[in-house]
Each structure stands twice: as structure tokens, then as C-alpha cells.
């Protein structure tokens, strides 16, 4: 086995993401044969008891199209949620029946970005997934499309899969779609070549990345898969990108698809979620001193360093921290409602505590709830 795929063969906890186009027909509805083929591969991977699998599965909305008489994926959120409500049950029922052939129990885990950017919710999500794996079950994860709004949704399951890989401390992420890897151009045009491995961002320079899948039932495309690979590898998780039909070869470490080498090291906190899965509900403009404190010294944000506030948010919401030029330098979970902050601007916590009470002698954003975006 070549060293290029050593990260695959040594992986013990694996997150596998499969797209809608690999599970359904173009008109909607689950393809039982495709689901069974994927389950056959995953059941074999974990059959020896040495490897664990978490499945991040798209397909809920697509599976709900045909039963509701919809001919294509709706654009409005309400009908997407309705389709997800019908389709999610069908999707999990199909997985439950298919994995039952191997005596494997399935556990459903539905997430929104709120579940993973807030500290207590993040710990709960980790505990649930870890307990399912410890008990021998196979978690099937999806975005909670039935309740997710534009403000709290991940946007695509490729990004969700990268973040789940970080959450469960996976050793490998496998992204399965209808394309057998990343190419140096449009794969439908003769002469383009599959890129076997990516060692870092420089390898992507000059590569034309498409934006849509073939089937038209999902939301992702090659752009979202490459972005997911960037997030995962920066957090120390190698990635294989290939088609669902090559899943067995990919999980065996064979030369299929595109292998993305890890570029960073694993972190144990949830700040990756805050950086990549949260949607800021407002912004705080910082003076130059506060920018240096937050970015260079990784300090908490105090009221004295805030010059302006925008947006409508409540305590616990994610907000963007900007410099005086309007550039976002960090993101964090705010400790005050938007309407409270104007009276705090430029003032010391000691003065605020004396005038407004001890509840105001605290950070606007604590350093444990803050991630730097640009240094």
C-alpha cells in the first residue's frame, strides 16, 4: 500500500458523506438498490469491529419530492421543509431496513448550526454521537431541514460532514457524490485528468472547480466539496473525494478519487463550528487597540474597545467583530443583547458595574467563545 493513502488504511473512526444524487432518482424518490449498495460497503468496513462509521446522508428533501407530487426541488423554504419532513422518515426507514440485514442498528441525529456553535449544545451533540458509537450503533446524521431556517442552516451537507468529522474526532472523511474525483477541468471534456492527491492549497491553483452536480436534486457541487475538504484537512482530518460507486475502493485505501492530505492539526474545541457553521446576527466594530487585543493576544472583547454596534441579536448569538475599515477579523458569541450594547460603548467594566450593577462587569465576548478569522 502506497504511503499516499496511509491515512485511509489507518483510520479507525470514519465519517462518510453521501449526496442526494447518489441515493435518489433525478425526479425524487429513494433508489433502494443504490441505498443497499452503499450499506453493503459500510457494513463490511465495520464488520471486524475495529472501525467505526458515522454516515452523513443527504436525500431527505429529494426523497420527499415524489410522495408530495413535486417534480423538482422547490426553491421556497416552506416546501423544502415539508419535503424534508416526509423524506427524512423514508430515508431513515430505508437505512434501518438495509442495515438490519447485517444486524446493525441505526441511530438518527438531526443537527442545526445552533446545536454545534453553542458550547452546551456542542457537548450534547458530541456525547450523543460518541455514545451511539460506543453502543455499536451507526449514526445517520443530516441537517434538520424541517426546522432549519436560512439563518441557522449549514447550507450543504459537505460542510456539515467536515464539521461532524471534527466533532467526533474522526480519522478520515470520505465524500461520496456522482463524480469520481477532482479534475483539472470539466470532466465531461476529453483531455481532462483526475487529480490523485492534494497536499495543500497551492495544488488547487489554476484548477477550474464546477459548481453543480449532474442530477439536480442536491444543493452541493464540487465547490462545496473542496471547501469541506479544506475545513477538514485544516483540522487534521484527511479526506477522500470520489463517487459512491467507488466507495469500497476508497475505504480500502486504493487509488481512486482525490486524496486530500491533512494540512493542520486536530483541535479539541468547537471554534471550528463557530468559524464555518454560524451565521452572524450582527456586528461589533472594534477600535485598533481592541483588534490587537483580540487578534494578537487572543484576549476577550471588553466594552471599552467597541466603537459601534449593528444588527438585532440576543445574548448567545454569533456576531462578527470588525476593524475600523469594516473587515471581519473575528467571530464570537456575544454576552449581551444588541439593545444593551450602546450604553456600554467605550466604557470600562468597573464603571459599568458601579453604575448598572455587577452583571455588567464582564466581557462582551469571552475569549473561549471567540475565533480569529484574519490576523
Phi, psi and omega per residue, in radians:
X1 nan 2.239 -3.125
X2 -1.224 2.706 -3.124
X3 -1.144 -0.351 -3.067
X4 -1.065 -0.551 -3.111
X5 -1.958 0.385 3.119
X6 -1.070 -0.577 3.110
X7 -1.116 -0.385 3.100
X8 -1.424 -0.864 -3.055
X9 -1.194 -0.452 -3.127
X10 -1.577 -0.167 -3.084
X11 -1.159 2.325 3.116
X12 -1.914 -0.576 3.069
X13 -2.027 2.061 -2.962
X14 -2.159 2.333 2.987
X15 -1.804 2.198 3.114
X16 -2.026 2.205 3.086
X17 -1.949 2.314 3.098
X18 -2.157 2.400 -3.089
X19 -1.534 2.861 -3.117
X20 -0.991 -0.709 -3.060
X21 -1.135 -0.339 3.138
X22 -1.564 -0.085 -3.070
X23 -2.113 -0.318 -2.980
X24 -2.253 2.955 3.001
X25 -1.470 2.888 -3.106
X26 -1.129 -0.424 -3.123
X27 -1.644 0.043 -3.111
X28 1.730 2.766 -3.084
X29 1.760 2.441 -3.111
X30 -1.303 2.482 3.037
X31 -1.716 1.789 -3.039
X32 -1.019 -0.638 -3.126
X33 -1.152 -0.701 3.116
X34 -1.154 -0.741 3.114
X35 -1.080 -0.799 -3.130
X36 -1.096 -0.665 3.137
X37 -1.107 -0.731 3.109
X38 -1.156 -0.776 -3.137
X39 -1.075 -0.676 3.101
X40 -0.973 -0.759 -3.116
X41 -1.187 -0.839 -3.072
X42 -1.174 -0.672 3.111
X43 -1.105 -0.663 3.123
X44 -1.181 -0.690 -3.126
X45 -1.024 -0.711 -3.060
X46 -1.709 0.101 -3.024
X47 -1.174 -0.499 -3.117
X48 -1.372 -0.179 3.132
X49 1.481 -0.061 -3.114
X50 -1.640 -0.282 -3.096
X51 -2.132 2.458 3.103
X52 -1.939 2.556 -3.109
X53 -2.239 2.314 2.940
X54 -1.989 2.203 -3.117
X55 -1.814 2.090 3.002
X56 -1.738 1.948 -2.984
X57 -2.058 2.133 2.914
X58 -1.356 -3.119 3.011
X59 2.013 -0.166 -3.092
X60 -1.133 -0.868 -3.133
X61 -1.134 -0.793 -3.131
X62 -1.066 -0.682 -3.131
X63 -1.189 -0.423 -3.120
X64 -1.558 -0.083 -3.083
X65 -1.142 -1.012 -3.068
X66 -1.060 -0.794 3.133
X67 -1.047 -0.478 3.136
X68 -1.659 0.089 3.115
X69 1.300 0.376 3.111
X70 -1.631 2.358 -3.077
X71 -1.620 -0.276 3.099
X72 -2.650 2.890 3.138
X73 -1.074 2.159 -3.136
X74 -1.213 2.680 3.138
X75 -1.577 -0.452 -3.095
X76 -1.463 2.560 -3.038
X77 -1.123 -0.683 -3.069
X78 -1.067 -0.767 -3.133
X79 -1.306 -0.516 3.014
X80 -1.082 -0.753 3.128
X81 -1.136 -0.680 3.099
X82 -1.118 -0.775 3.115
X83 -1.101 -0.694 3.121
X84 -1.129 -0.667 -3.130
X85 -1.067 -0.747 3.100
X86 -1.289 -0.786 -3.022
X87 -1.265 -0.569 -3.103
X88 -1.089 -0.722 3.102
X89 -1.098 -0.740 3.122
X90 -1.124 -0.697 -3.113
X91 -1.118 -0.875 -3.112
X92 -1.197 -0.636 3.086
X93 -1.066 -0.687 3.136
X94 -1.167 -0.771 3.095
X95 -1.116 -0.733 -3.128
X96 -1.035 -0.798 -3.138
X97 -1.181 -0.698 -3.082
X98 -1.233 -0.768 3.122
X99 -1.219 -0.428 3.125
X100 -1.079 -0.433 3.083
X101 -1.035 -0.427 -3.124
X102 -1.914 0.137 -3.122
X103 1.249 0.421 -3.116
X104 -1.748 2.254 3.089
X105 -1.510 2.526 -3.121
X106 -1.982 2.408 3.049
X107 -2.141 2.255 -3.118
X108 -1.551 2.306 3.083
X109 -2.286 2.009 3.130
X110 -1.876 2.279 -3.045
X111 -2.195 2.607 2.845
X112 -2.099 2.919 -3.114
X113 -1.096 -0.512 3.085
X114 -1.063 -0.554 -3.112
X115 -1.211 -0.260 -2.974
X116 -2.180 -0.189 3.082
X117 -1.681 -0.350 3.097
X118 -1.587 2.426 -2.940
X119 -0.988 -0.928 -3.073
X120 -1.128 -0.722 3.130
X121 -1.127 -0.676 3.140
X122 -1.067 -0.803 3.133
X123 -1.096 -0.695 3.138
X124 -1.113 -0.741 3.135
X125 -1.093 -0.750 3.126
X126 -1.100 -0.795 -3.103
X127 -1.078 -0.710 -3.138
X128 -1.102 -0.851 -3.117
X129 -1.143 -0.739 -3.130
X130 -1.132 -0.686 3.134
X131 -1.173 -0.712 3.092
X132 -1.020 -0.770 3.132
X133 -1.153 -0.732 3.125
X134 -1.077 -0.529 -3.115
X135 -1.578 0.130 3.061
X136 1.471 0.132 3.123
X137 -1.532 2.822 3.089
X138 -1.914 1.933 3.130
X139 -1.232 2.321 2.994
X140 -1.922 1.965 -3.022
X141 -1.833 2.442 3.031
X142 -2.601 2.793 2.995
X143 -1.196 2.508 3.140
X144 -1.386 1.318 -3.039
X145 -1.127 -0.360 -3.087
X146 -1.252 -0.402 -3.139
X147 -2.153 -0.237 -3.085
X148 -1.164 2.289 3.052
X149 -1.761 3.020 3.137
X150 -1.002 -0.532 -3.074
X151 -1.341 -0.416 -3.036
X152 -2.143 0.353 -3.131
X153 -1.792 2.688 -3.138
X154 -1.263 -0.522 3.139
X155 1.744 -0.662 3.067
X156 -2.806 2.689 -3.070
X157 -1.392 -0.184 3.019
X158 -1.152 -0.839 3.094
X159 -1.092 -0.760 3.111
X160 -1.004 -0.759 -3.117
X161 -1.104 -0.705 3.113
X162 -1.092 -0.694 -3.123
X163 -1.292 -0.605 3.054
X164 -1.147 -0.675 3.100
X165 -1.025 -0.703 3.081
X166 -1.203 -0.757 -3.097
X167 -1.033 -0.801 -3.068
X168 -1.577 0.077 3.130
X169 1.032 0.870 -3.115
X170 -1.269 2.763 3.084
X171 -1.682 -0.218 -3.063
X172 -2.797 2.518 2.994
X173 -2.115 2.253 3.095
X174 -2.047 2.106 3.141
X175 -1.811 2.011 -3.109
X176 -1.885 2.337 3.132
X177 -2.559 -2.706 3.112
X178 -1.738 0.157 3.109
X179 -2.096 2.401 -2.989
X180 -1.526 0.388 3.082
X181 2.555 3.137 3.087
X182 -1.563 2.293 -3.137
X183 -1.954 2.837 3.139
X184 -1.447 0.225 3.091
X185 -3.078 -2.875 3.103
X186 -1.198 2.034 -3.076
X187 -1.122 -0.270 3.118
X188 -1.396 -0.171 -3.135
X189 -1.694 2.213 3.131
X190 -0.986 2.495 3.090
X191 1.749 -0.234 3.093
X192 -1.367 2.669 -3.025
X193 -2.175 2.426 3.047
X194 -1.189 2.385 3.084
X195 -1.590 1.978 -3.006
X196 -1.249 -0.627 -3.133
X197 -2.661 2.646 3.101
X198 -2.152 2.110 -3.116
X199 -1.671 -0.269 3.140
X200 3.137 3.073 -3.093
X201 -0.969 -0.560 -3.104
X202 -1.086 -0.502 -3.139
X203 -1.198 -0.297 -3.126
X204 -1.610 -0.103 -3.129
X205 -1.075 2.218 3.118
X206 1.454 -0.026 3.127
X207 -1.494 2.210 3.112
X208 -1.469 2.083 -3.072
X209 -1.898 2.103 -3.140
X210 -1.218 2.970 -3.050
X211 -2.171 0.075 -3.098
X212 -2.484 2.555 3.055
X213 -1.456 3.083 -3.065
X214 -1.399 -0.643 -2.925
X215 -1.436 -0.458 3.096
X216 1.343 0.315 3.126
X217 -1.891 -0.103 -3.131
X218 -1.931 -3.058 3.132
X219 -1.938 -0.249 -3.044
X220 -1.559 -3.053 3.107
X221 -2.997 -3.021 -3.110
X222 -1.105 -0.543 3.121
X223 -1.043 -0.816 -3.110
X224 -1.207 -0.532 3.136
X225 -1.249 -0.714 3.098
X226 -1.165 -0.668 3.089
X227 -1.137 -0.715 3.090
X228 -1.088 -0.714 3.101
X229 -1.102 -0.658 3.117
X230 -1.123 -0.763 -3.141
X231 -1.111 -0.826 -3.079
X232 -1.164 -0.825 -3.085
X233 -1.163 -0.569 3.090
X234 -1.164 -0.416 3.108
X235 -1.674 0.209 3.048
X236 1.557 0.235 -3.118
X237 -1.947 2.008 3.084
X238 -1.202 2.765 -3.013
X239 -2.342 2.433 2.940
X240 -2.023 2.253 3.103
X241 -2.001 2.091 3.136
X242 -2.780 -3.070 3.141
X243 -1.527 2.754 -3.139
X244 -1.060 -0.544 -3.138
X245 -1.199 -0.298 3.126
X246 -1.853 0.304 -3.057
X247 -1.040 -0.746 -3.110
X248 -1.064 -0.795 3.126
X249 -1.121 -0.712 -3.122
X250 -1.077 -0.773 -3.091
X251 -1.322 -0.270 3.069
X252 -1.562 -0.056 3.117
X253 1.476 0.226 3.140
X254 -1.353 2.873 -3.068
X255 -1.360 1.434 3.061
X256 -2.364 2.621 3.124
X257 1.141 -2.681 3.141
X258 -2.118 2.261 3.136
X259 -1.791 2.115 3.107
X260 -1.744 2.041 3.104
X261 -1.244 2.599 3.054
X262 -1.107 2.462 -3.128
X263 -2.004 -0.269 3.125
X264 -2.283 -2.963 3.132
X265 -1.989 2.727 -3.102
X266 -1.124 2.381 3.020
X267 -1.967 2.784 -3.060
X268 -1.893 0.016 -3.093
X269 -1.751 3.130 -3.065
X270 -1.735 0.143 -3.023
X271 -1.179 -0.385 3.050
X272 -1.046 -0.672 3.103
X273 -1.136 -0.746 -3.135
X274 -1.072 -0.671 -3.113
X275 -1.282 -0.645 -2.952
X276 -1.990 -0.234 -3.068
X277 -2.061 -0.207 -3.082
X278 -1.622 2.661 3.069
X279 -1.989 1.989 -3.112
X280 -1.021 2.355 3.132
X281 -1.668 -0.022 3.124
X282 -3.139 -2.972 -3.119
X283 -2.555 2.666 3.035
X284 -2.125 2.250 3.095
X285 -1.641 2.230 -3.058
X286 -1.836 2.555 3.005
X287 -1.331 2.994 -3.025
X288 -1.060 -0.652 3.139
X289 -1.144 -0.700 3.128
X290 -1.196 -0.639 3.091
X291 -1.056 -0.801 3.128
X292 -1.096 -0.713 -3.130
X293 -1.105 -0.770 -3.097
X294 -1.270 -0.830 -3.008
X295 -1.394 -0.797 -3.026
X296 -1.572 -0.676 -3.079
X297 -1.766 -0.070 -3.141
X298 0.941 0.750 3.129
X299 -1.562 2.867 3.015
X300 -1.223 2.765 3.095
X301 -1.605 2.117 3.127
X302 -1.775 2.755 -3.120
X303 -1.002 -0.585 -3.062
X304 -1.047 -0.434 -3.071
X305 -1.665 0.101 -3.084
X306 -1.719 2.241 -3.117
X307 -1.737 -0.486 -3.087
X308 -2.789 2.791 3.117
X309 -2.370 2.460 3.091
X310 -2.366 2.647 3.050
X311 1.709 3.021 3.089
X312 -2.086 1.983 -3.108
X313 -2.557 2.862 3.094
X314 -2.089 2.868 -3.138
X315 -0.957 2.300 -3.120
X316 1.775 -0.237 3.137
X317 -1.341 2.670 3.015
X318 -1.341 2.410 3.080
X319 -2.321 2.718 3.104
X320 -1.595 2.432 3.062
X321 -1.873 2.099 -3.036
X322 -2.031 2.660 3.011
X323 -1.476 -3.129 -3.056
X324 -1.173 -0.257 3.099
X325 -1.603 -0.016 3.112
X326 1.589 0.057 -3.139
X327 -1.410 2.319 3.101
X328 -1.286 2.065 -3.115
X329 -1.854 -0.333 -3.115
X330 -2.799 2.979 3.073
X331 -2.440 2.496 -3.114
X332 -2.735 2.963 3.079
X333 -1.673 2.107 -2.998
X334 -1.455 2.577 -3.104
X335 -1.693 -0.026 -3.114
X336 -2.301 2.722 2.986
X337 -1.243 2.700 -3.134
X338 -1.005 -0.665 -3.074
X339 -1.226 -0.319 3.127
X340 -1.451 -0.448 -2.924
X341 -1.237 -0.650 -3.120
X342 -0.906 -0.622 -3.138
X343 -1.329 -0.158 -3.136
X344 -1.678 -0.292 -2.961
X345 -0.965 2.236 3.027
X346 1.265 0.161 -3.057
X347 -1.921 2.661 -3.140
X348 -1.383 2.662 3.133
X349 -1.139 -0.525 3.127
X350 -1.144 -0.785 3.112
X351 -1.114 -0.710 -3.126
X352 -1.143 -0.695 3.125
X353 -1.121 -0.695 -3.126
X354 -1.170 -0.650 -3.070
X355 -1.534 -0.714 -2.992
X356 -1.905 -0.218 3.130
X357 2.038 2.848 -3.055
X358 -1.099 -0.381 3.135
X359 -1.116 -0.311 -3.105
X360 -1.711 0.073 3.083
X361 -1.618 1.112 -3.106
X362 -2.683 2.977 -3.103
X363 -1.262 2.617 3.000
X364 -1.318 -0.694 2.995
X365 -2.365 2.094 3.137
X366 -1.332 2.567 -3.090
X367 -1.077 -0.451 3.090
X368 -1.275 -0.259 3.137
X369 -1.981 0.568 -3.005
X370 -2.416 2.364 3.080
X371 -2.227 2.314 3.136
X372 -1.406 2.279 3.133
X373 -1.701 -0.695 -3.115
X374 -2.412 2.318 3.117
X375 -1.797 nan nan
